[in-house]
Amino acid sequence: MKKRWFALCMCIVMLAGILTSCGTNTGKIKFGAAGLGGTYRVFGDTFANLVTSKNKKYKMEVKTTAGSAANLRMVISKWRLHRQT
């Protein structure tokens, strides 16, 4: 059950990241992860290295955040900004 929950959360985070970056072509992708040493940070660093190694035109940056709730607030605020333009 924990693996399913984790996989679902990761899919939501990745989908949110993709949707918030629609319409921008700066080549920079910011990935919100919790503090250093946590599971999400390890996943974020690994995912960023994978994306950067496979496609050199994108630069992925892993940002330390306050966790899931803070990431969701950032996604929503970016989405609202995107809708206004």
C-alpha positions in Angstrom: 0.0 0.0 0.0 2.9 2.4 0.8 4.5 1.8 -2.6 1.2 2.6 -4.4 0.8 5.8 -2.3 4.4 6.8 -3.0 4.0 6.1 -6.8 0.8 8.1 -6.9 2.3 11.0 -5.2 5.3 11.0 -7.5 3.0 10.9 -10.5 1.1 13.9 -9.2 4.3 15.8 -8.5 5.7 15.1 -12.0 2.4 15.9 -13.7 2.1 19.2 -11.7 5.6 20.1 -12.8 4.9 19.4 -16.4 1.6 21.4 -16.4 3.1 24.4 -14.7 5.9 24.6 -17.2 3.6 24.6 -20.2 4.1 27.6 -22.4 7.6 28.4 -21.2 10.7 27.4 -23.1 13.5 28.6 -20.9 15.1 25.2 -20.5 15.0 25.5 -16.7 12.9 23.1 -14.7 12.6 23.6 -10.9 11.8 20.5 -8.9 10.6 21.1 -5.3 11.8 18.6 -2.7 11.9 18.4 1.0 15.0 18.9 3.2 18.4 17.3 2.6 18.5 13.6 3.4 14.8 12.9 2.9 13.3 10.4 0.4 11.9 13.1 -1.8 15.2 14.9 -2.0 17.0 11.7 -3.0 14.4 11.1 -5.7 14.6 14.7 -6.9 18.4 14.7 -7.2 18.3 11.3 -9.0 15.5 12.5 -11.3 17.3 15.8 -12.1 20.5 13.9 -12.9 18.6 11.5 -15.2 16.8 14.4 -17.1 20.0 16.4 -17.4 22.1 13.5 -18.7 19.5 12.5 -21.3 18.7 16.0 -22.6 21.4 18.7 -22.5 19.0 21.5 -23.5 17.2 21.3 -20.1 18.7 22.3 -16.8 16.9 20.9 -13.8 17.3 22.5 -10.4 16.2 20.8 -7.2 14.9 23.3 -4.7 14.6 22.7 -1.0 11.1 23.4 0.2 9.0 22.9 3.3 7.5 19.7 1.9 4.4 18.6 0.1 2.0 21.3 1.2 4.5 24.0 0.2 5.1 22.4 -3.1 1.4 22.3 -3.8 1.0 26.0 -2.9 3.8 26.9 -5.3 2.3 24.8 -8.1 -1.1 26.5 -7.6 0.5 30.0 -7.5 2.4 29.3 -10.7 -0.7 27.9 -12.4 -2.7 31.0 -11.5 0.1 33.3 -12.9 0.1 31.2 -16.1 -3.7 31.5 -16.5 -3.5 35.3 -16.2 -1.2 35.7 -19.1 
